[in-house]
Amino acid sequence: MTPEQNRITNTLKIQRAKKDLTQEQLAHLVGVTRKTINTVENGKYIPSTYLALKLSIILGVSVEDLFQLVSESKE
């Protein structure tokens, strides 16, 4: 059995583009800075449950459509 490492991926940039929103516009709608949206999109920051829920509501998708837990096997 090999150890596994989990990481979170997201489709925030794709979902935001589908709604034709800039990072700045989305940030304003959910009450955070543009930099926060940027760091979430680039996988540098994992948002709180509260922010993830707000993003999913604004974008009209489920939290699971925005964020996925991916298991990676280590060899």
Secondary structure, DSSP 4 states (H G I P E B T S, - for coil): ---EEEEEEE-HHHHHHHTT--HHHHHHHHTS-HHHHHHHHTTS-PPPHHHHHHHHHHHTS-HHHHEEEEEEE--
